[in-house]
Amino acid sequence: MIGIHRGSMPRTPEKPEKGLRAFVGACVRTYGRIDIAFNNAGIESPRAAHLHEQTLQDFEQVWRTNAAGVFLAMKYELAHMVEQRGGIIVNTASISAEVGFATISPYNASKHAVASLTKVAALEYADRNIRVNALAPGAVDTPMLRRAAEAFGMTYEEIARDYPIKRIVQPQEMARVVMWLASEDASAVLGTDIDASGGYLTG
């Protein structure tokens, strides 16, 4: 399994593409193949603001990492998986890929893009023994959630009230969802964005 880690991408489009191409190529040279790829890059909107107050710079910053990052990662992962005649890709989307949240339009749009790219890739490569899926976390105990809670002036207890599970989920719970999607137990699952939020999308 390879993981594409969190972090914003350089402003010059050629640099992230060259870097991702080199990274995926290095994985293939080191291990011989890529059986499972987990694309988990993600940054939040720099600030909470209504759409007309958002800047193109902020939008592009989020889009480069969250959407273009997943696109480029899959572009080069899929090329190798086609050659080796199989593979599994899991992308991190978000509940923001399924619903709208006011004041974070750059993040919301980028995660809708991840869910859409996942569906398209799943359709295009299903008959080549390649499965592509995503998971939709909600409130997970990460540095990103801590920053968001501070920005919105909310406690974890207040955030948890919006979720049927009534608690903040832990990163290891997300890891188990990823491992299931990457296993043969999910062999008939493709193109989906699994609700891993603790029930936020159920209602």
Secondary structure, 3 states (H helix, E strand, C coil): CEEECCCCCCCCCHHHHHHHHHHHHHHHHHHCCCCEEEECCCCCCCCCCCHHHCCHHHHHHHHHHHHHHHHHHHHHHHHHHHHHCCEEEEEECCHHHCCCCCCCHHHHHHHHHHHHHHHHHHHHHHHHCEEEEEEEECCECCHHHHHHHHHHCCCHHHHHCCCCCCCCECHHHHHHHHHHHCCHHHCCCCCCEEEECCCCCCC
